[in-house]
């Protein structure tokens, strides 16, 4: 048998710090209201933090999103942000935000806290209020007129 060199585990490339590279396929697909300025502003920091591209955001107004994921109820997703993982599990609202956080560096513990029963209930109430009022809540983010379609009796002008 030939004498082969012994490699110590510290010398193996798998133990070295590897640069962060994008994944080929996301772990989570998130459906959001792309006509909502507040919604777009909410996902922008997530996209910056997601260096590995583990999350793909899909605008509900883009027909290809519905074609790719027919199991997503667009009407429900317009009321509550929806996320679907690679196993096909759908999360809504605050649970979807928690699933997003689980994939972001440094946000795992906050996400687990969001999923605790008492906190989850309270966070769900806050999320529901924001979701219902997102077109009224931040007029500055809605100054481009996109929110007017969702506000009954609004002409889009303040």
Buried (B, 14 or more C-beta within 10 A) or exposed (E): EEEEEEEEEEEEEEEEEEEEEEEEEBBBBBBBBBBBBBBBEBBEEBEEBBEBBBBBBBBBBEEEBBEEBEEBBBEEBBBBBBBBBEEEEBBBBBBBBBBBBBBBEEBEEEBEEBBEEEEBEEBBEEBBEBBEEBBEBBEEBBEEEBBBEBEEEBEEEE
